[in-house]
C-alpha cells in the first residue's frame, strides 16, 4: 500500500508503468494499492484515485476521492475570486470528485475500503465502508504541506478513532507523514513510521467481525444522549425557577422611629 499521490500518471494510459507495477506485485506476492493523482484518459479532469494493481496488471478496482480539500484540491467559487487563487499554494486546477465509495476484493477473501487523505476525518465515510462489508479500512495520505508540525501525528491518530468506531483495523499509509496500523479497537499494531522514514514495512493486521453500535446506529445514540441531557438540564432549571417563585417573601425588618 502506497501513500497519496504516489503515482503521477494515469496507469490506463501508461502500460509501461502498469507493467512495472505488476512485476513488483508478482515479486512481493501481493497486490499493490497505489494512489494516482493525474488526468484520466477515459473522462475529463484530474482525479485522486486509489488503484489496485495485481501481478497481471490493473485489476479494474478504482476509487476516486469524493471529499476534496478546499483550496488545496479545488477552489470554492473559483470564477468569483479572479486572480486570487494564483497567489500561494492554492490548486491551479480543480480535482474532480468521485461518485461513490468502493469496496475492493483481495486474493484470499479480504475486502478493503479505501479512503484518501482527510477523508479519514469523516466518521460517516468509514461507517459506510464497514456497512458495505469492508474488513479493513485503508487510508492513503500525504501531509507534506504540514511536514514539520503537529499535523502528521494528529492525522494518523484519526485512523485510530475510525478503527475504534467501526471495529475494523485501519492501515494509514503516507507518502510523507506518519504511517501507522491500528487494530479493531484502535490499538496500535507494531511500530509506526515517522515523517523522516524512507522505508517499507510489513504488518500482520488483525481482522475482526461483528458490528459496533456506531456502525449499526450511526450518530443518533450520541444525539439522543445530548437531547436527554438537555431535557434533564431544562427540567432542573424549570424546577429551580418554580421553587424560587413559590418561596415566601422574606419578612421586612421592624421600622425604627427616630427620636430627637
N, C-alpha and C positions, 0 to 999 in steps of 0.2 A: 504494500500500500504506500503510495507516494503522496506528497503534500499538494496543496493547492497551486495551480498554475505551473505544474512540473513539466508540462509539455506545451510548447508554443505553436503547434501546427495541428490542423485537422487531420487526424490519422486516416480518415477515409480518403483524403486527397493525397496522402503521403504513404504509399505502400512500402517504401523503403524503411520508414520509421516503424510502421506496424510490424514489418518483418523482423526488425531488430528487437522490438519488444517481445514478439512471440518467441524468438530464440532465447531471450532472457527468461521468459516464463518457463520454457521447457528445461532450461538449465537449473532453475531453482525448484522445479517441480510443483509450481503453484501458479494460479492466475495472478496477474498484476492489475491492481486498481490504480490507474493514473488519473491525473486531472488536467484537462485540456482547456487552455484559455486562448481561443482562436476563432477566426471566422469560419462558419460552417460551409461546407461545399454544397449541401443539399437545400439550403434556405438562406435568406438574407440575415446579416447581423453576426455579431460576436457573442459567443456563449462561453460560460464557465461550466464545464461538464466533467462528471465522474464517468470514466470509460473503462470497461473491463476488457482485458486482453489475455487470451489463453495461449497455449502452445501452438495452436493452429491459426492464430491471428485474432482479429476483433470478434468478440462473441455476439455483438449486437446489443449488449446491455449498456445503456447510457442514461445518465440522469443529468438534466440541465438545471443549474441553480435557479431556484424560484424567488428567493428573497435577496435582493441586491443591496449593497451598501450605498446609502445616499452619498453623492458627491465622489465617493471612491470608485463606484462602478456604474453609476448613472447620475445625471444631473436633473433633479426635480425642476419642472417648468423651465427647461433649458432655453426655449425661444425668448422667454421674458427677461433673461439675465444678460443678454447681449454678450459682450466680451469677457464678462466677469469670470466665467468658468476657466478661461485660459490662464488665469493667474493661479500660481501654486500648483498643487498636485491633483487637481480635480480630473475626473475621467475625460479624456479627449473625445471619446465616442462611447455612447451608452451601450452597456451589455444588454442582451435580450433575456427576458425571463423565461424560465422553463414552465411547462404547463401542468405537470403533475409529479408527485413523488414516485419513486421506483424501488421495487424490491428485486435484488439480483440473486440468482441461484448459483451457488458454487458447487464444484465436484464434492461428493460426499454428503450432500444434503443440507449444508449450511446455507442460510439465507441472510443476506446483509442489506441494511438500509442506509444509503449514503446521505450525508449532509455536507454542505460546503461552507467553510468559514463561519461567519457569525450566525448561520442557521442553527448552530448548536445552542444559541442563546434563547431559542424559542421552544418552550416545552411542548406546544401543540404539534410541532413537526415530528419530534421523536415519538410522541404518543401515537400519532397516526401510523408511523412506520411499524411500531410494535403491534398495533391493532391489525395491520395488514400481514403480519407474520414474520417480521424481521427477527432473527435470533441474535444478531449482533448489529449494533449501530456503529457506523464508521464516519468520522468527521475529518475532512481534508481541509487544511488551513495554511495560511501564511501570514505572519504578523510582522513582516519586515519594516513596515512603517513605524511600528512601536517597539523595535527590537531592544532598545536599551531602557525599557521602562517596566512598570509592573504589569503591563497588559498581557504579555505572553503567558505568564503564570496564571493570571486571572482567567484567561481564555481557556486554558487547559482545565481549570477547576470546574468550568461549566459542564464538561463531559462527565465529571463525577456526579453532578446533580442529575443530569439526564439518565445516567445509569441507575441511580437510586430511585428515580421517579418511575421508570419503566420496568425495572427488574431485568434489564438487558445489559450485557457488557458493552462498553464503548471504547473503540480504538480511535485515538486522536493523533493524527499524523500531520506534521507541519513541514513545509519546505524551509521556513525559518520560524523559529519559535520553540515552544516546549512540546515535545511529543510524549504521550503517556497512554497507558492502558488502564481501564478501570473495570472492576468486576461488577456483577449484577446488583450488589448492594452499595456501589460507589467506592469500594475499597481499591487502593492502588495495587496493580498487578506488576510486579517487577520494578526495576528502576526506570525512571523517565529519562528522556534525552534532553539536555539543556539546549539553550539557543546557540551555544558555541560548538555543539557536536556536529561532526561531519562523518556520519557512520550509518550503519544499518543494524537492526536488532530483530531478534526472533522472540516472540512471546507465546506462551500457552494461555489461550483465552478461555476462561471457564464459562461454559454455556449454562443457561437457565431456562426453565419453563415456568408456566403459570402467568397470572395476570395480577398486577398491582392494582390497588384502589384507584390510583391516578389514571392508569390506562383504561380501567373499566368505567369510571365515572367522570373523568376529566376534572375541571376546576370547581364543579358545583359543590362538593363537600366542603371545600375551603370557603366558598362564598356563603354556604349555609351556616357555617360556623361563625363567620363575621356577622351575618344577619342576626343570628341568635344572640351574639354578644351585644350588638347594637340594641336589640329589643330589651335585653336584660338591663343595660345601662339606662335606657329610656324609662323603663318601669321603675328602677330605683330612683331616678331623678324625679319622676312624677310623684312617687310616694313621699319623697322628701319635701316637695313643694306643698302637697296636701297637709302634711304634718305641720309645716310652718304656718299654714293659713288657719288650721284648727286650734293651734295652741292659744291659751288665754293670754290676753294682753297683760303686760307687766303692770302692777299697781303703781300709781303715782305716789311719790313721797309726800308726806303731810306738808301743807303750806306753812310757811313761817311768817309770823306777824312782826313787823318791825316796830319797835318802841323807841320813842325819843324823849 
